[in-house]
Amino acid sequence: MDIGEMYARGLARRKRMFGGAEVEKRMAASGEFGAPLQNIINAYVYGDVWEREGLADHIRSLVMLGITAASNRPAEFRVHAKGALANGCTKRQVQDVLLLVAMYCGVPAAIETNRIASEIFSETGGSSEA
């Protein structure tokens, strides 16, 4: 598969997960300077790695929540929490990931992300407990 196909596939995936307007906003945020990074994100992150068949999308999303929470990246956590909902993650699954982060990475790593997750579930009406 050529890079153009990977880019198109990745951009389509991002828009499905995060919404077209949000993706366009994020892509434009750093202007021309950030275009090369956005190309990498679209083609390789979402067009290649996220398209692999080894993990289901909801599992990949839960992994991303753990990574962003543990590495203290609340802005990216917020983005991926919304994507996790689009990928079918439940409130209970997100809560369990954040409890693991608290136990293995420390409570401070989970406090902010718990607040963010709570806000997102309240905003979206996401109340699935399964």
C-alpha positions, 0 to 999 in steps of 0.5 A: 500500500502506498503512503497516499492510501495509508494517509487517506485511510488514516484520516478517515479513521481519525474522523470516524473516531474523533469527528471531522471538525475536531480532526480538522481543528487539530490538523490546522493547530500548528499550521504549515509547520505541523503538516509533516507531523500530521502526515505521519499521524494520519498515514502511520499512526491511524492508517497503519498501526490502528488498521492492524488486525491484532487488537480490536478498536475498543482494546486499542482505545483502552490501551491509549487511555492507559498510556496517556493517563500514565504519561500525564497527557491530559489533553491527549487523554481527553481526545482518546476518551472521546475516541474510546466512546466512538470505539465502543468502550464502556464507562466501566472499562474506562474506570477499570483502566484508570484504577490500574493506572492509579495502582501501578503509576500512582494516584496523581496520574489518575486523578486528572484523567478520572475527572476528564473521563467523568466530564466526558461521560456526563457530556455524552450521556455515556452511561453504559456499565457493561 
